[in-house]
């Protein structure tokens, strides 16, 4: 699908129709700045698994900043402690993550292995901030799942195999899927759409 100003404008308008606050920024640096305009010092903050956030050094900033950061990716955590941090996300002030695809109708499509990212994005945290690159725009839900199958799963498997050899397969990497067609309450979601390729 050809991406141009008209396409991006259409997505932004549909986000607003679906009760998502939508902000277009030109690059990752601007996205980083926007995240920390929204997330206030002293807040209770959690994250969902996201290559996009890692590319923007969001985790490092949360670790060094004045936040109560529930970080399941901190080195040395036991499996039990990792899960405790993920459960704590449900009560966070802010939940930061990305999604795997966004449709022209302004729908969000995402998945994960455990279910924490899908669950916390859909329900729980007071505020959800989603940072997503323009490369994730697709025509519809069908193309979103095609993107997940052909792009997201292979790249994630390759990345995780270097970290956890033999732990993940195509089947257990994508055990949970979420589609958010519309936000019930306006103001809970802020989507920062970045006009460059980020994550996968």
C-alpha positions, 0 to 999 in steps of 0.5 A: 500500500502506498503511504502518503500524506492523504493516507496518514491524514485518513488514519489520524481522522479515524483515530479521532473518530474512534475516541483515540487521541492521535498525534503525528510527529516527524521522527523518533526524537520527537516521539520520545519528547512527546512521551515525556510531555505526557508521562509526568514525573512521579507517576506509576509507569509500566511498559509492554514488550515493544521493539519501538520503545527500545529503539527510542530508549524509552526504557532507559529514560524510565529507569533513570527518571523520577518514575515508579517503573514496573520493569519486567525486563530488568536483568536478574529478575526471577520468572515470578518477579517478572510476572509480578511486574507485569501484573502491576501494570494493570494498576499503573498510571501510564502504560507505554507500548506499541502495536503490530498494525494499525488499519486505515479505519483507525483500528489497533491490532496487537499480540503477545505470548503471555497476554500481558500486553494485550490485556493491559492495553485493552483494560487496566492502566489509567492511560495508554500511550502507544508509539507506532511507526508509519510502516505499520499502517495497513488497509484492514484487519486481514492485512494486519494479520498478514503483516503479523504472519509475514513480518512480525513473527519471523523478526521476533522469533529471530530476535528472541532466539538469540536471547532465549534459545529454544524457548519460543516457537511460532505458535507460543510466540503469538498465543494472544491477539487483540483488536481494538476498534474503538476506545470506550472512554475518550482520553484513555488512549494517546497514539503517537504516530511517527512519520518514519519506520520504527519497530516491527 
